[in-house]
Structure formats: structure tokens, C-alpha cells
Amino acid sequence: MPDIQACLVYLYGEQNGPAVFKQLQQIMDRYRAGRAVRPRHGSGRSSVSERDSILITYGDQVTAPGEAPLKTLADFCARRIQGTVSGVHILPFYPYSSDDGFSVIDYRAVDPRLGSWDDVAALGQSFRLMFDAVINHISAQSEWFKGFLRCDPKFSDYFITVSGSPDLLAVVRPRALPLLTRFETADGSQSVWTTFSEDQVDLNYKNPAVLLEIIDLLLFYAERGAEFIRLDAIAYLWKEIGTPCIHLPQTHRVIQLFRAVLDEVYPHVLLITETNVPHVDNIAYFGDGVNEAQMVYNFALPPLVLHALLTGDTRALTRWAASLGLPSKEVTFFNFLASHDGIGLNPARGILSDSEIDALVAAAQAHGGLVSYKSNPDGSRSPYELNINYFDALSNPQAAEPEETAVSRFMAAQAVMLALAGVPGIYFHSLFGSRGWPEGARQTGRNRTINRQKLERATLDRELDDPTSRRSMVFERYRQMLKARASTPAFHPNGGQQALDLGSGIFALLRAAPEGNEYVLCLINMTNSTRQAVLDAKNAFDLPHNGAVDLLTGQPHRLSHGEPVTLEPYAVKWIHWNR
């Protein structure tokens, strides 16, 4: 565990670090004194298992007339998904001014349009909760920034101002927008650092008062019931002119500090880093396995699965899966295919070729999707995100294709995500088989709206009650997979994992329980033709010959080296046996 005072000395120097440490101790003591929260899943340090999966949803994802959306969400989840998923990630539910919640006005309040803290707590009675810590930036309409504009001494150093014309070309730009925004303050015009938009003003962590405010905030979220805290856009946290201002050592040290503080005060709370960057940079946020995030978003997974299913070629996906490793048993991946954002392309760079990435862009556009671009240091732009619903990315909405085929292709993708070691994060629109919402993107002028449609509960319930609907077909198959996944420790996040090369059209994964007494062979046909999976001598593990069962059908299955397993188009088999 990192030493808290050592982290502060590293960030603020030998002279200031000890004084900041004393202030931090007072904050920690205050939360210890009033600590009432206990983890719902046992005592002491929290854990995740094969039974854990997390729904990603907006607070107003489902609405009903005359009812607070968070109350509607809690009731819907209790009736529809309790026992299917274990946790709910409520996307930012605080008062906000833009970016669908990610420009927060007040970190400690629930948006009154959504409900109250009591509604959040009610959801937490049935599900483990994940909160967002949107702490790289805050809304330009927040009281903090208003204080800065009127030159209130408390807030004068809360934000990053830039004078003159320093060379900022090295700064990594996540979006094709200006890095600096001019604001009129009581003392005149100033250029302020705004990484993501003019309404999202970056916080200045070189000011220890800002860091202490944010640590207090994280403890407040834990006090309010968060068992998981998602660190949004955390890679950009610390800025140093003359550097790329991403993945800086100070940023990693701040995360280590967050981890150490939470481990002392709320040891059941887990940190998850959201860093939409190339894979090697992404996994650096595990630290040494015990000192940074317990989970990181597995950002390379969505584009790699999409590539495999669009091409029928699983080789890149298999090679990448074979390379996955973890620095300790205390960490794991947060696996996902879709979220409120688009499908990031940067995580696939270096794994897929430029031409393969260009093919993903072309396919998304052909399927009615949009593309978001980032600015490069040389002044050029390159695509960084596909804005498209994952179902649409796999199946052209305009194509004359049987619904069952589209659903099977989609569920083959989900089966890869659910089989891999880690905790699954399932976006609401994926769990319930949504198509995209291009009209929404046209209405707002924002590409990401295409996958952020809000739904009327009555309509959604009606579709889910119709067994012939796409929503019902997807949800029932998802429930079946999640039930199967939860039934065996072979799918434990820290269980064994071996990617197998069974040909370019099949994704094959052997999972083993941590104790080594249960196994699941996951076979997924990523093509539209029947394939034969053959286990030969190069697959160095013992097969049961008899006694194996397909978890998804309950049917007995014979496995032996050299004997083919037939997989229909987009078929999924999870073959389980005990040693």
C-alpha cells in the first residue's frame, strides 16, 4: 500500500507535503468517526466474483409519468434484473450543464430532475452501486468556477490559467476542440485550460486544496453507498506544460493516494479507471497490482470483437486475449462492449492495422453511425471513436436480415465479453437489445446521442413481455448467459484463462476456477457459416471425455482431442466439467 504522506511529499514537496498530510488526516478522521456504511457483500475488504456484473445506465434511462426517474429505475431494476446483475452504475446523476451529466455543477447533490439521495439509497438496497467521480473538470456554471470568475481568493488557484503563448503542441487532445478558453474575470480576460469543452473547466491539482476537496468528495461518495467509484477521464488529471499532459507520474501518484485513503477509511470501495487509450497505457493504471486501481476499463475489447465479427477473423482478438495478464490477484478488468460513449479506436491501435481500423470506420458509417475525431500535434485529425449502437455496428439496420441472425451475432459478441476474466459492464441498451437513435444525434448535434436514447417504461415493459420482440430475445439470452456465468467459479475474475487458437473464425477460451477444480471451455463461432472446432495436442490441458455439460443448454457434451465440436453460425457453447 502506498504511504499517504510520501505521496503528498512527492506531489507538493518536503516543505508543504507534511502540512497537507495533517489536513488530510483531519478529513479521514471525520469520516471514520461517522462511518456507518458497511459493504453489502460481507465485511472488511470488498471482492468481486463470477456472480458480479454491472448494469451501466443513466438515472433517467426509463421514465414514467409523475414519478422521479431514479425511483422508476429502481423499481424497474428490482422487477426485471434483480438476480441477473449484481450492480448498477448510475451515470452522473448530479446537477450538470452539458455533456449529458459529465459537466457537473454540484458534485454532492442529486439532480432534482432525477430524484434524491433517498432514491439512490433505495437502489442500493438491491444492487451494488457505482458512482462517477468526474474530477478532471467541473462545469463552468459551478460555484467553484463562479468564485474564480469573481476573483474570490478561495478559488483563484482552483483552475489552470495560461499566460503568453507557450508551446502546447505536445498536449494530447482527446477531441478536436480548443485546449484553452477565454473567460472574463473580475480582473480581466484569462485563458483557462478546458481539455474537453469550454463548459468543462479543468481542475488544478497543483493546488493541494483542490486535491483535499476531491478526496473529501470520494469519501462522501463511499459514505453515500458507492462500492465502486469510476474515475472519469483520469489520465488527463495533472498538467505540465511541455509534456503530453496525459499519464503523467503525478497522475498515477494521485490515484495511489486515492487508493491508500479509501483502503484506510472505506476498504470495501474499489476504484475503476476510465482511460480510453492504447492498451499498454491503459493497464498501467493497475500500478503494481496493489497500489492503484482495482479495475480498469478493458477498452481494447469493443473494437477487437467488432473487427472479429465483421471480418470473421478472430486471429487479432485471440492473440490479444492470449497476452492479457494481471499484476496481482487484487485487480481485474472491467470488461465491456458498449457504454454511453462510442467505440474507442485508440485502444486498438498497435493491435489492429491502420487499414483494419479504417475498415471499422467505413463499416460504422455504412451502418448509419457517426465518427468523432481528435486533433493531432501536427494539426491533422484522426478518428478516435465510432458513435454507433453496438447492435447496429454488427448488423446494418437497413439490411434485409432475419432478426434471429442479428440477435445471434450480437449475443456472440456478448459471450466473448462475459467469458473473459473480469467483471462485465453491460450497457442498458445492450442488455435490452436497443437499436441506435440517429434522430437523437440530429436533434442535439452531438454524435454520442445516437446511443443515449431514453425509454418510456410502459413501452419497454410491453416489448419485454412480448417473447417475439428483439428486446425480449436479447434479454432472455443475456439472462441465460449471466445465470450460467454465475453458476461456476471457473468464471471468477481471478480464475485461470487461456486463449486457444482453433482457427480464424472461432474464438476459444479455457477458463479455470481459482482452485483448479472446475473448467469451462468457451467456444464462439464468429462467422455466418458452420465451423468445426477441433482440440488437438497443442492444446495442453486434460479433457474430461465424459461428464461435460453445456452450461447454456444443460446438454451433456463429449470432449476429446481430435474430435470436432460443431458450431452453427454465431453459436456459443460453454462446456463445463469438474476435475
Buried (B, 14 or more C-beta within 10 A) or exposed (E): EBBBBBBBBBBBEEEEBEEBBEBBEEBBEEBEEEEEBEBBBEEEEBBBBBBBBBBBBBBBBBBBEEEBBBBBBBBBBBEBBEEBBBBBBBBBBBBBBBBBBBBBBBBEEBBEEBBBBEBBEBBBEBBBBBBBBBBBBBBBBBEBBBBBBEEBEEBBBBBBBBEEEEEBEEBBBBBEBEBBBEBEBEEEEBBBBBBBBBBBBBBBBBBBBBBBBBBBBBBBBBBBBBBBBBBBBBBBBBBEEEEBBBBBEBBBBBBBBBBBBBBEBBBBBBBBBBBBBBBEBBBBBBBEEBBBBBBBBBBBBBBBBBBBBBBBBBBBBBEBBBEBEBBBEBBBBBBBBBBBBBBBBBBBBEBBEEEBBEBBBEBBEEBBBBBBBBBEEEEEEBBBBBBBBBBBBBBBBEEEEEEEBBBBBBBBBBBBBBBBBBBBBBBBBBBBBBBBBBEBBEEEEBBBBBBBBEBEBEEBBEBBEEEEBBBBBBBEBBBBBBEBBBBBBBBBBBBBBBBBBBBBBBBBBBBBBBEEEBBBBBBBBBBBEEBBBBBEEEBEEEBBEEEBBBBBEEEEBEBEBEEEBEBEBBBBBBBBBEE
